[in-house]
Amino acid sequence: WGATVITNLLSAIPWEPTSILRYSTCFGTDFVQFVWGGFSVNNATLNRFFSLHYLLPFILAALAAMHLLALHEHGSSNPLGLSGNTDRLPFHPYFTFKDLVTIFLFLLVLGVMVFYAPNYLGHSDNYIPANPMQTPPSIVPEWYLLPYYAI
């Protein structure tokens, strides 16, 4: 259902050139077919949709790693611009250790939930066989929320 909304939203954008973009090329149909595999939701569309959603956490992890590397720059632990070293904390080891403790605690809680109580946060609707041609009534949004769900 989410792939349907996003595909239809992407397909609704007028990709054809206008008088303002006189020198641009008509790449609308080619773009939609490259990204989604066509203007309808089928197997190619879902494969692309799922693969993009599979890659997103890795992209976010890479951005977080780049952010941490940028924090190691000289002077980045002094956002207030204090002149003395008495009020400044070094990024390493203080913030590095604090972040590692937080990550390990999160992974510990996640591991306990996954391995010891996998159905604790589950819902009985998860065991109903899905009908891909019909949106479940429990998650049908109002029409005016569709653009926000597509984002």
Secondary structure, 3 states (H helix, E strand, C coil): CHHHHHHHHHHHCCCCCCCCCCCCCCCHHHHHHHHHCCCCCCHHHHHHHHHHHHHHHHHHHHHHHHHHHHHCCCCCCCCCCCCCCCCCCCHHHHHHHHHHHHHHHHHHHHHHHHHHCCCCCCCHHHHCCCCCCCCCHHHCCCHHHHHHHHC
